Amino acid sequence: MGKVDVKILSYKSPQRYAVKQTIKAAQNELKQKQSRIEIAIEEVKDLADLIAFSILAGKEARMKKGINLALSDADLIELIRIMLDDDEKGALAFLKTHFKGKARELLEGG
């Protein structure tokens, strides 16, 4: 079984909640497909920890690998829609769209 550690970094609760719900919905969709991936979600909301992550970005001090994702207002609205609708397929599609190639780049040393 593979394990993915996800850290959601945001000072604002609504953004963390929307991202967390989307990840959970995608995880449920993967479980239905007999996937053997375990996803551990950690919310980072303490200002000191957020500052530490921003200072250490790209270094192995806190995270071995990281993906930065900039979302437009429309993307955030879509995340909220997915969450409100419990749209598991939409969540998986959202992750595939916004993380396309990023995880592979990390695995290949990017």
N, CA and C atoms as an extended XYZ file, in Angstrom:
330
Properties=species:S:1:pos:R:3:atomname:S:1:resname:S:1:resid:I:1 pbc="F F F"
N         0.829       -1.167        0.000 N   MET     1
C         0.000        0.000        0.000 CA  MET     1
C         0.881        1.240        0.000 C   MET     1
N         0.585        2.194       -0.861 N   GLY     2
C         1.318        3.436       -0.907 CA  GLY     2
C         0.737        4.446        0.060 C   GLY     2
N         1.564        5.355        0.518 N   LYS     3
C         1.093        6.380        1.444 CA  LYS     3
C         1.478        7.743        0.912 C   LYS     3
N         0.530        8.663        0.964 N   VAL     4
C         0.753       10.040        0.544 CA  VAL     4
C         0.476       10.932        1.749 C   VAL     4
N         1.463       11.735        2.116 N   ASP     5
C         1.279       12.707        3.191 CA  ASP     5
C         0.963       14.056        2.564 C   ASP     5
N        -0.177       14.621        2.931 N   VAL     6
C        -0.614       15.905        2.391 CA  VAL     6
C        -0.626       16.917        3.523 C   VAL     6
N         0.030       18.045        3.315 N   LYS     7
C         0.006       19.132        4.277 CA  LYS     7
C        -0.712       20.303        3.619 C   LYS     7
N        -1.776       20.756        4.262 N   ILE     8
C        -2.540       21.891        3.770 CA  ILE     8
C        -2.088       23.103        4.566 C   ILE     8
N        -1.444       24.037        3.889 N   LEU     9
C        -0.899       25.203        4.557 CA  LEU     9
C        -1.755       26.425        4.241 C   LEU     9
N        -2.417       26.955        5.266 N   SER    10
C        -3.212       28.166        5.100 CA  SER    10
C        -3.580       28.695        6.470 C   SER    10
N        -3.546       29.991        6.600 N   TYR    11
C        -3.947       30.639        7.838 CA  TYR    11
C        -5.471       30.705        7.927 C   TYR    11
N        -6.130       30.643        6.765 N   LYS    12
C        -7.576       30.816        6.702 CA  LYS    12
C        -8.290       29.471        6.682 C   LYS    12
N        -9.210       29.290        7.610 N   SER    13
C        -9.923       28.035        7.754 CA  SER    13
C       -10.764       27.647        6.534 C   SER    13
N       -11.495       28.575        5.886 N   PRO    14
C       -12.326       28.157        4.743 CA  PRO    14
C       -11.513       27.531        3.608 C   PRO    14
N       -10.331       28.051        3.340 N   GLN    15
C        -9.497       27.485        2.282 CA  GLN    15
C        -8.999       26.099        2.664 C   GLN    15
N        -8.561       25.933        3.910 N   ARG    16
C        -8.101       24.611        4.354 CA  ARG    16
C        -9.235       23.602        4.280 C   ARG    16
N       -10.418       24.012        4.707 N   TYR    17
C       -11.563       23.120        4.716 CA  TYR    17
C       -11.924       22.672        3.300 C   TYR    17
N       -11.950       23.610        2.371 N   ALA    18
C       -12.304       23.269        0.990 CA  ALA    18
C       -11.299       22.292        0.389 C   ALA    18
N       -10.021       22.548        0.611 N   VAL    19
C        -8.993       21.658        0.073 CA  VAL    19
C        -9.080       20.285        0.744 C   VAL    19
N        -9.269       20.256        2.062 N   LYS    20
C        -9.345       18.988        2.793 CA  LYS    20
C       -10.533       18.157        2.312 C   LYS    20
N       -11.680       18.785        2.130 N   GLN    21
C       -12.860       18.060        1.672 CA  GLN    21
C       -12.655       17.514        0.260 C   GLN    21
N       -11.982       18.269       -0.580 N   THR    22
C       -11.712       17.810       -1.943 CA  THR    22
C       -10.779       16.605       -1.923 C   THR    22
N        -9.759       16.657       -1.085 N   ILE    23
C        -8.828       15.525       -0.977 CA  ILE    23
C        -9.551       14.299       -0.430 C   ILE    23
N       -10.404       14.484        0.576 N   LYS    24
C       -11.162       13.363        1.126 CA  LYS    24
C       -12.097       12.744        0.080 C   LYS    24
N       -12.737       13.605       -0.715 N   ALA    25
C       -13.633       13.099       -1.758 CA  ALA    25
C       -12.854       12.296       -2.792 C   ALA    25
N       -11.692       12.787       -3.160 N   ALA    26
C       -10.855       12.055       -4.111 CA  ALA    26
C       -10.396       10.734       -3.510 C   ALA    26
N       -10.066       10.751       -2.224 N   GLN    27
C        -9.654        9.519       -1.544 CA  GLN    27
C       -10.791        8.497       -1.546 C   GLN    27
N       -12.012        8.941       -1.304 N   ASN    28
C       -13.160        8.033       -1.339 CA  ASN    28
C       -13.356        7.447       -2.723 C   ASN    28
N       -13.169        8.258       -3.746 N   GLU    29
C       -13.284        7.770       -5.128 CA  GLU    29
C       -12.213        6.720       -5.404 C   GLU    29
N       -11.004        6.958       -4.929 N   LEU    30
C        -9.920        5.997       -5.129 CA  LEU    30
C       -10.205        4.688       -4.391 C   LEU    30
N       -10.766        4.783       -3.185 N   LYS    31
C       -11.081        3.577       -2.420 CA  LYS    31
C       -12.113        2.718       -3.142 C   LYS    31
N       -13.066        3.374       -3.802 N   GLN    32
C       -14.082        2.632       -4.546 CA  GLN    32
C       -13.468        1.874       -5.713 C   GLN    32
N       -12.345        2.350       -6.181 N   LYS    33
C       -11.668        1.696       -7.305 CA  LYS    33
C       -10.605        0.724       -6.809 C   LYS    33
N       -10.706        0.342       -5.549 N   GLN    34
C        -9.801       -0.641       -4.956 CA  GLN    34
C        -8.359       -0.145       -4.893 C   GLN    34
N        -8.174        1.160       -4.843 N   SER    35
C        -6.829        1.719       -4.780 CA  SER    35
C        -6.190        1.395       -3.433 C   SER    35
N        -4.907        1.209       -3.445 N   ARG    36
C        -4.165        0.887       -2.216 CA  ARG    36
C        -3.367        2.085       -1.724 C   ARG    36
N        -3.882        3.263       -1.944 N   ILE    37
C        -3.186        4.475       -1.526 CA  ILE    37
C        -3.826        5.005       -0.249 C   ILE    37
N        -3.006        5.225        0.751 N   GLU    38
C        -3.457        5.825        2.000 CA  GLU    38
C        -3.053        7.291        1.976 C   GLU    38
N        -3.975        8.170        2.279 N   ILE    39
C        -3.682        9.598        2.282 CA  ILE    39
C        -3.798       10.121        3.701 C   ILE    39
N        -2.708       10.672        4.211 N   ALA    40
C        -2.690       11.280        5.540 CA  ALA    40
C        -2.710       12.795        5.355 C   ALA    40
N        -3.717       13.445        5.923 N   ILE    41
C        -3.888       14.888        5.745 CA  ILE    41
C        -3.544       15.596        7.047 C   ILE    41
N        -2.690       16.608        6.932 N   GLU    42
C        -2.348       17.432        8.090 CA  GLU    42
C        -2.603       18.881        7.726 C   GLU    42
N        -3.330       19.580        8.583 N   GLU    43
C        -3.574       20.994        8.367 CA  GLU    43
C        -2.526       21.798        9.139 C   GLU    43
N        -1.850       22.686        8.445 N   VAL    44
C        -0.859       23.560        9.077 CA  VAL    44
C        -1.469       24.951        9.104 C   VAL    44
N        -1.794       25.427       10.319 N   LYS    45
C        -2.498       26.697       10.434 CA  LYS    45
C        -1.827       27.678       11.389 C   LYS    45
N        -0.902       27.182       12.187 N   ASP    46
C        -0.188       28.040       13.120 CA  ASP    46
C         0.741       28.971       12.346 C   ASP    46
N         0.681       30.241       12.654 N   LEU    47
C         1.457       31.228       11.915 CA  LEU    47
C         2.953       30.929       11.931 C   LEU    47
N         3.469       30.499       13.068 N   ALA    48
C         4.901       30.184       13.158 CA  ALA    48
C         5.264       29.022       12.236 C   ALA    48
N         4.396       28.008       12.181 N   ASP    49
C         4.652       26.869       11.298 CA  ASP    49
C         4.564       27.274        9.833 C   ASP    49
N         3.591       28.131        9.514 N   LEU    50
C         3.458       28.612        8.131 CA  LEU    50
C         4.705       29.387        7.706 C   LEU    50
N         5.207       30.217        8.604 N   ILE    51
C         6.421       30.980        8.304 CA  ILE    51
C         7.598       30.033        8.134 C   ILE    51
N         7.688       29.026        9.002 N   ALA    52
C         8.785       28.050        8.894 CA  ALA    52
C         8.728       27.333        7.554 C   ALA    52
N         7.533       26.941        7.121 N   PHE    53
C         7.403       26.270        5.823 CA  PHE    53
C         7.811       27.196        4.692 C   PHE    53
N         7.428       28.462        4.770 N   SER    54
C         7.773       29.376        3.682 CA  SER    54
C         9.283       29.618        3.634 C   SER    54
N         9.922       29.646        4.795 N   ILE    55
C        11.375       29.838        4.848 CA  ILE    55
C        12.095       28.585        4.346 C   ILE    55
N        11.555       27.419        4.682 N   LEU    56
C        12.220       26.166        4.354 CA  LEU    56
C        11.754       25.563        3.035 C   LEU    56
N        10.945       26.280        2.289 N   ALA    57
C        10.422       25.739        1.028 CA  ALA    57
C        11.572       25.268        0.146 C   ALA    57
N        11.434       24.030       -0.350 N   GLY    58
C        12.456       23.471       -1.223 CA  GLY    58
C        13.571       22.741       -0.485 C   GLY    58
N        13.603       22.838        0.835 N   LYS    59
C        14.636       22.155        1.614 CA  LYS    59
C        14.030       20.952        2.300 C   LYS    59
N        14.832       20.014        2.725 N   GLU    60
C        14.333       18.796        3.346 CA  GLU    60
C        14.131       18.919        4.845 C   GLU    60
N        14.084       20.114        5.368 N   ALA    61
C        13.958       20.274        6.801 CA  ALA    61
C        12.595       19.832        7.328 C   ALA    61
N        11.492       20.220        6.668 N   ARG    62
C        10.164       19.867        7.146 CA  ARG    62
C         9.435       18.887        6.223 C   ARG    62
N         9.664       19.033        4.925 N   MET    63
C         9.005       18.167        3.951 CA  MET    63
C        10.063       17.691        2.969 C   MET    63
N        10.023       16.457        2.602 N   LYS    64
C        10.984       15.971        1.630 CA  LYS    64
C        10.704       16.548        0.256 C   LYS    64
N         9.454       16.570       -0.128 N   LYS    65
C         9.058       17.111       -1.423 CA  LYS    65
C         7.782       17.908       -1.217 C   LYS    65
N         7.584       18.920       -2.019 N   GLY    66
C         6.378       19.727       -1.901 CA  GLY    66
C         5.874       20.159       -3.261 C   GLY    66
N         4.601       20.396       -3.322 N   ILE    67
C         3.979       20.903       -4.536 CA  ILE    67
C         3.290       22.207       -4.178 C   ILE    67
N         3.630       23.260       -4.871 N   ASN    68
C         2.947       24.530       -4.699 CA  ASN    68
C         1.885       24.639       -5.775 C   ASN    68
N         0.710       25.063       -5.383 N   LEU    69
C        -0.388       25.158       -6.320 CA  LEU    69
C        -1.073       26.501       -6.131 C   LEU    69
N        -1.055       27.312       -7.152 N   ALA    70
C        -1.742       28.600       -7.131 CA  ALA    70
C        -3.108       28.410       -7.784 C   ALA    70
N        -4.157       28.789       -7.057 N   LEU    71
C        -5.508       28.627       -7.568 CA  LEU    71
C        -6.149       29.986       -7.787 C   LEU    71
N        -6.856       30.095       -8.883 N   SER    72
C        -7.599       31.321       -9.163 CA  SER    72
C        -8.864       31.340       -8.312 C   SER    72
N        -9.551       32.467       -8.313 N   ASP    73
C       -10.822       32.546       -7.598 CA  ASP    73
C       -11.809       31.517       -8.140 C   ASP    73
N       -11.805       31.333       -9.452 N   ALA    74
C       -12.706       30.352      -10.071 CA  ALA    74
C       -12.380       28.940       -9.588 C   ALA    74
N       -11.084       28.637       -9.443 N   ASP    75
C       -10.681       27.321       -8.940 CA  ASP    75
C       -11.161       27.113       -7.501 C   ASP    75
N       -11.030       28.154       -6.669 N   LEU    76
C       -11.488       28.044       -5.285 CA  LEU    76
C       -13.003       27.859       -5.219 C   LEU    76
N       -13.723       28.557       -6.079 N   ILE    77
C       -15.176       28.390       -6.134 CA  ILE    77
C       -15.519       26.964       -6.543 C   ILE    77
N       -14.760       26.417       -7.499 N   GLU    78
C       -14.986       25.038       -7.921 CA  GLU    78
C       -14.715       24.072       -6.769 C   GLU    78
N       -13.670       24.336       -5.975 N   LEU    79
C       -13.385       23.498       -4.809 CA  LEU    79
C       -14.560       23.515       -3.828 C   LEU    79
N       -15.105       24.679       -3.603 N   ILE    80
C       -16.232       24.796       -2.677 CA  ILE    80
C       -17.447       24.072       -3.239 C   ILE    80
N       -17.695       24.191       -4.539 N   ARG    81
C       -18.813       23.487       -5.162 CA  ARG    81
C       -18.650       21.978       -4.990 C   ARG    81
N       -17.441       21.492       -5.244 N   ILE    82
C       -17.154       20.064       -5.096 CA  ILE    82
C       -17.439       19.624       -3.662 C   ILE    82
N       -17.010       20.438       -2.715 N   MET    83
C       -17.211       20.107       -1.316 CA  MET    83
C       -18.695       20.102       -0.961 C   MET    83
N       -19.415       21.111       -1.355 N   LEU    84
C       -20.835       21.207       -1.016 CA  LEU    84
C       -21.653       20.088       -1.648 C   LEU    84
N       -21.265       19.701       -2.857 N   ASP    85
C       -21.994       18.652       -3.577 CA  ASP    85
C       -21.499       17.249       -3.240 C   ASP    85
N       -20.446       17.147       -2.409 N   ASP    86
C       -19.815       15.843       -2.148 CA  ASP    86
C       -19.517       15.130       -3.466 C   ASP    86
N       -18.991       15.888       -4.394 N   ASP    87
C       -18.743       15.408       -5.760 CA  ASP    87
C       -17.391       14.709       -5.823 C   ASP    87
N       -17.390       13.401       -5.559 N   GLU    88
C       -16.139       12.644       -5.523 CA  GLU    88
C       -15.466       12.583       -6.884 C   GLU    88
N       -16.248       12.374       -7.930 N   LYS    89
C       -15.669       12.329       -9.276 CA  LYS    89
C       -15.118       13.692       -9.668 C   LYS    89
N       -15.824       14.746       -9.300 N   GLY    90
C       -15.341       16.098       -9.575 CA  GLY    90
C       -14.059       16.393       -8.827 C   GLY    90
N       -13.963       15.878       -7.582 N   ALA    91
C       -12.751       16.084       -6.787 CA  ALA    91
C       -11.553       15.402       -7.432 C   ALA    91
N       -11.765       14.172       -7.876 N   LEU    92
C       -10.672       13.453       -8.522 CA  LEU    92
C       -10.268       14.154       -9.822 C   LEU    92
N       -11.256       14.614      -10.588 N   ALA    93
C       -10.962       15.336      -11.830 CA  ALA    93
C       -10.211       16.632      -11.539 C   ALA    93
N       -10.593       17.323      -10.461 N   PHE    94
C        -9.926       18.563      -10.077 CA  PHE    94
C        -8.464       18.304       -9.747 C   PHE    94
N        -8.221       17.265       -8.953 N   LEU    95
C        -6.841       16.934       -8.597 CA  LEU    95
C        -6.026       16.537       -9.821 C   LEU    95
N        -6.630       15.749      -10.706 N   LYS    96
C        -5.919       15.352      -11.925 CA  LYS    96
C        -5.586       16.562      -12.780 C   LYS    96
N        -6.506       17.514      -12.858 N   THR    97
C        -6.282       18.711      -13.672 CA  THR    97
C        -5.186       19.595      -13.095 C   THR    97
N        -5.250       19.823      -11.792 N   HIS    98
C        -4.334       20.793      -11.181 CA  HIS    98
C        -2.996       20.213      -10.759 C   HIS    98
N        -2.912       18.895      -10.644 N   PHE    99
C        -1.651       18.267      -10.270 CA  PHE    99
C        -1.042       17.481      -11.427 C   PHE    99
N        -1.618       17.641      -12.612 N   LYS   100
C        -1.144       16.898      -13.783 CA  LYS   100
C         0.354       17.127      -13.974 C   LYS   100
N         1.089       16.080      -13.881 N   GLY   101
C         2.534       16.148      -14.111 CA  GLY   101
C         3.348       16.569      -12.892 C   GLY   101
N         2.733       17.248      -11.931 N   LYS   102
C         3.506       17.755      -10.790 CA  LYS   102
C         4.060       16.623       -9.923 C   LYS   102
N         3.222       15.635       -9.620 N   ALA   103
C         3.698       14.504       -8.802 CA  ALA   103
C         4.754       13.716       -9.546 C   ALA   103
N         4.550       13.513      -10.830 N   ARG   104
C         5.544       12.784      -11.629 CA  ARG   104
C         6.879       13.526      -11.644 C   ARG   104
N         6.824       14.855      -11.762 N   GLU   105
C         8.049       15.650      -11.746 CA  GLU   105
C         8.795       15.471      -10.425 C   GLU   105
N         8.059       15.425       -9.325 N   LEU   106
C         8.697       15.223       -8.015 CA  LEU   106
C         9.370       13.861       -7.945 C   LEU   106
N         8.676       12.849       -8.430 N   LEU   107
C         9.234       11.496       -8.396 CA  LEU   107
C        10.481       11.384       -9.278 C   LEU   107
N        10.504       12.180      -10.347 N   GLU   108
C        11.635       12.124      -11.260 CA  GLU   108
C        12.748       13.095      -10.865 C   GLU   108
N        12.597       13.701       -9.678 N   GLY   109
C        13.669       14.558       -9.181 CA  GLY   109
C        13.500       16.026       -9.495 C   GLY   109
N        12.297       16.431       -9.917 N   GLY   110
C        12.036       17.828      -10.264 CA  GLY   110
C        11.919       18.725       -9.077 C   GLY   110
